[in-house]
Amino acid sequence: MRGAVSIAVLGACMAWFGTPAVAQSEEGTTDDPIVLQFSTVGDSRQDLVHPDDTVKPLSAQDRIWLQNTKAWSRIMRGIEEQKSRLLFFNGDMIMGEGLAGPTPSNSVEDVVHSDLMAFYRQYGYWRGMIATLMESGTYVVPVAGNHELQSTRMGKKSQVENEAAWRANMGDLIIDTERFARIVGQPAHHVSVENHAAQDDLRSDQSQLSYSFDVADSHFAIINTDPFGRDNSAPVRWLARDLELAGQRGAHHMFVFGHKPAFTYRFGLGDSQRPGLTGLDTTPHGNPPVLS
């Protein structure tokens, strides 16, 4: 796609991107090799109340670590077989939904049974599962989802404590430029992971939650769709400027990843209070709807 800019907005889905293996010119020469291929998927968590029908009854391990281990393992094997250099994981890697904050006391019992311990236990299991993927040649780029950031204990709203837990458990991936270059085979450049909250009048530190980087002539932007104080929204001012700067650098392809979809795709749920509008396009300014 020389001389043009393409922009893709991707939510929690499974996809593979790459140019054809070889493009033959009129002279029969190979002048358009693959420069980068990547996969994207989301939602590997498991739910005790409404488990995936394909794995009922849940195994003992998945009841503890709340992961759809069988499906996620199969997906990772496919990613390895396709030799994707990047995996953008679009959120909900853990069940979460608690409050990853201080315990009522420092007693061992309080800590063991706390939401904080549950978050870290689930993150640890997920990180263990992707370890072999990272070592086999696929760099994992994490995207925060509502299960990582929102707390049902606090009215299904994003919490600062959960944002901090995200950075503590995912921050080493966002972006380890040395490891990135070693795994992907080419460097990430123009990496932007700083706190851009002020641009969108957000109330908490958004570093490593909304971030971006370039690889070759492609630009990748990751957005937090549930920032503290403004759930179900996107950092549109930061994103607009980020894409503008990428265009000025000559990026030909731009990809935007966020957990929640940009446009509504579910309709007719029959609930007058919650009619199934799930896209960010349905969100009134500063007054997002409550979504299940």
C-alpha positions in Angstrom: 0.0 0.0 0.0 2.5 2.5 -1.1 1.6 6.2 -1.1 -1.5 5.7 1.0 -2.4 5.4 4.7 -4.6 2.6 6.0 -6.1 2.7 9.5 -7.6 -0.3 11.2 -9.5 -0.1 14.5 -9.5 -3.5 16.3 -11.3 -4.6 19.4 -11.3 -8.0 21.1 -11.1 -10.4 18.2 -8.9 -13.0 16.5 -7.2 -11.9 13.3 -3.9 -12.3 11.4 -2.3 -9.6 9.3 0.5 -9.7 6.8 1.2 -9.0 3.2 1.2 -12.0 0.7 4.3 -14.1 1.1 5.7 -12.9 -2.2 4.4 -10.5 -4.8 5.6 -11.2 -8.4 6.4 -8.2 -10.5 5.9 -8.2 -14.3 9.6 -9.1 -14.6 9.0 -12.1 -12.4 11.1 -10.7 -9.5 10.1 -10.8 -5.9 9.8 -7.2 -4.8 7.2 -7.2 -2.0 8.2 -9.6 0.8 6.4 -9.8 4.1 7.8 -7.1 6.4 5.7 -8.0 9.5 2.9 -10.3 10.5 0.9 -10.2 13.7 -2.1 -11.8 15.4 -4.7 -10.3 17.7 -7.1 -12.0 20.2 -8.8 -11.2 23.5 -10.8 -12.6 26.4 -9.1 -15.7 27.6 -10.5 -15.4 31.1 -12.9 -17.9 32.6 -16.0 -17.2 34.6 -17.1 -19.4 37.5 -20.8 -18.3 37.2 -21.1 -18.5 33.4 -18.2 -20.8 32.2 -17.5 -21.5 28.6 -19.9 -24.2 27.4 -17.0 -26.0 25.6 -15.1 -26.8 28.8 -17.9 -27.6 31.3 -17.3 -28.8 33.9 -14.4 -26.5 34.7 -11.1 -28.3 35.5 -9.7 -27.8 39.0 -7.0 -25.5 37.8 -9.4 -23.2 35.8 -11.6 -22.9 38.9 -8.6 -21.5 40.7 -6.9 -19.4 38.1 -10.1 -18.5 36.1 -8.5 -19.1 32.7 -9.9 -20.8 29.6 -6.7 -22.9 29.4 -7.8 -25.3 26.7 -8.9 -22.7 24.2 -6.1 -20.3 24.9 -3.5 -23.0 24.6 -4.9 -24.0 21.2 -4.9 -20.4 20.0 -1.3 -19.9 21.0 -0.3 -23.0 19.1 -1.9 -21.5 16.0 0.0 -18.3 16.5 3.2 -20.1 16.8 2.5 -22.1 13.7 1.8 -18.9 11.7 5.0 -17.4 13.1 3.4 -14.1 14.0 6.0 -11.7 15.3 3.5 -9.8 17.4 0.4 -10.7 19.4 -1.9 -7.9 20.5 -3.9 -9.3 23.3 -7.0 -7.2 23.5 -7.8 -7.4 27.2 -9.7 -9.6 29.7 -6.8 -11.9 30.2 -7.9 -12.2 33.9 -11.3 -12.4 35.5 -10.4 -9.6 37.9 -13.3 -7.2 38.6 -12.3 -6.8 42.3 -10.4 -4.0 44.0 -6.6 -4.6 43.9 -6.0 -2.4 46.8 -4.8 -2.6 50.5 -6.3 -5.3 52.7 -8.2 -4.4 55.9 -5.2 -5.5 57.9 -1.8 -7.0 57.3 -2.8 -10.5 58.5 -1.9 -13.4 56.3 -5.6 -14.5 56.1 -6.7 -11.1 54.8 -3.9 -11.0 52.2 -4.6 -14.6 51.0 -8.3 -14.0 50.5 -8.0 -10.5 49.1 -8.8 -9.2 45.7 -5.2 -8.0 45.4 -4.0 -11.6 45.8 -6.6 -12.8 43.3 -5.5 -10.3 40.7 -1.8 -11.2 41.0 -2.5 -14.9 41.1 -4.5 -14.7 37.8 -2.0 -12.4 36.2 0.8 -14.8 37.2 -1.0 -17.8 35.6 -1.6 -15.9 32.4 2.0 -14.6 32.2 3.2 -18.2 32.7 1.1 -19.3 29.8 2.5 -16.7 27.4 6.1 -17.3 28.5 6.7 -20.0 25.9 5.0 -17.9 23.2 7.5 -15.1 23.9 10.4 -17.5 23.9 9.3 -19.0 20.5 9.4 -15.7 18.7 6.2 -13.8 19.3 6.3 -10.6 21.3 3.1 -10.1 23.4 1.6 -6.5 23.4 -1.0 -6.3 26.2 -4.2 -4.2 26.0 -6.1 -3.4 29.2 -9.8 -4.6 29.3 -12.6 -3.9 31.7 -11.9 -7.1 33.8 -8.5 -5.8 34.5 -9.5 -2.2 35.4 -13.1 -2.1 36.5 -14.4 -3.2 40.0 -17.9 -4.7 40.4 -17.5 -3.9 44.1 -17.3 -0.2 43.1 -20.3 -0.1 40.7 -18.4 -1.6 37.8 -16.1 1.3 37.5 -12.5 1.6 36.7 -10.3 2.0 39.8 -6.8 3.6 40.3 -5.7 0.6 42.3 -6.5 -1.7 39.4 -4.7 0.5 36.9 -1.6 0.3 39.3 -2.0 -3.5 39.4 -2.0 -3.5 35.5 1.3 -1.7 35.4 2.8 -3.9 38.1 2.0 -7.1 36.1 2.2 -5.9 32.5 4.6 -3.0 32.6 7.7 -5.0 31.7 6.2 -5.8 28.3 5.3 -2.1 27.6 7.7 -1.7 25.8 10.9 -3.6 26.4 12.7 -2.3 23.4 15.7 -4.6 23.7 13.6 -7.8 24.0 11.2 -6.5 21.3 14.0 -6.2 18.8 15.4 -9.6 19.7 12.1 -11.4 19.3 10.5 -9.4 16.4 13.7 -9.1 14.5 13.3 -5.3 14.0 13.1 -2.5 16.5 10.2 -0.6 17.9 10.8 3.1 17.5 9.0 6.3 18.4 7.8 4.5 21.5 5.3 6.6 23.6 4.3 5.1 26.9 4.2 8.3 29.0 1.2 9.6 30.9 -1.0 11.5 28.4 -4.0 11.9 30.7 -3.9 15.7 30.7 -4.7 15.8 26.9 -8.1 14.2 27.6 -8.7 15.6 31.0 -8.4 12.2 32.6 -8.0 11.9 36.4 -5.4 9.2 36.8 -2.0 8.2 35.5 -2.5 6.6 32.0 1.1 5.6 31.4 1.4 2.1 29.9 -2.4 2.0 29.5 -2.6 4.1 26.3 0.6 3.9 24.4 2.0 3.6 20.9 5.0 2.6 18.8 6.2 2.2 15.2 7.6 -0.9 13.4 9.0 -0.2 10.0 6.3 1.8 8.1 3.5 0.7 10.4 2.1 2.5 13.5 0.4 0.8 16.4 -1.7 2.6 19.1 -3.1 0.9 22.1 -5.9 2.7 23.9 -7.5 2.3 27.4 -11.2 2.1 26.9 -12.0 2.2 30.6 -9.9 5.0 32.2 -10.6 5.9 35.8 -13.4 8.4 36.0 -14.5 8.0 32.4 -15.4 4.4 31.8 -16.4 3.3 28.3 -14.5 6.0 26.5 -11.3 6.5 24.5 -8.5 9.1 24.8 -9.5 10.7 21.5 -7.4 13.9 21.7 -4.2 11.9 22.5 -5.1 9.4 19.8 -5.8 12.1 17.2 -2.4 13.7 17.9 -0.6 10.4 18.0 -1.9 9.4 14.6 -1.2 12.8 13.2 2.5 12.5 14.3 2.7 9.0 12.9 1.4 10.3 9.5 4.0 13.1 9.5 6.7 10.4 10.0 5.5 8.6 6.9 3.6 5.7 8.5 1.7 3.9 5.7 -0.4 1.6 8.0 -2.0 2.5 11.3 -3.6 0.1 13.7 -5.6 1.0 16.8 -6.3 -1.6 19.5 -8.7 -1.2 22.3 -10.8 -3.7 24.4 -14.2 -2.2 23.7 -15.3 -1.8 20.1 -15.4 1.6 18.5 -18.9 0.9 17.0 -22.0 -0.8 18.3 -22.5 -4.3 17.1 -25.1 -5.7 19.5 -28.8 -4.7 19.0 -32.2 -5.6 20.2 -31.6 -7.1 23.6 -35.1 -5.9 24.6 -34.0 -3.9 27.7 -35.2 -0.3 27.6 -32.6 0.7 30.2 -29.7 -1.1 28.6 -30.6 -1.7 24.9 -27.3 -3.5 24.0 -25.4 -0.5 22.8 -21.8 -1.5 23.4 -19.7 0.7 21.2 -17.7 3.7 22.2 -19.8 5.7 19.7 -22.8 5.4 22.0 -21.2 7.1 24.9 -22.5 10.5 25.9 -19.8 12.9 26.8 -18.8 12.3 30.4 -21.9 10.1 31.1 -21.2 6.6 29.8 -24.0 4.0 29.9 -23.8 1.1 32.3 -23.0 -2.0 30.3 -23.1 -5.7 31.3 
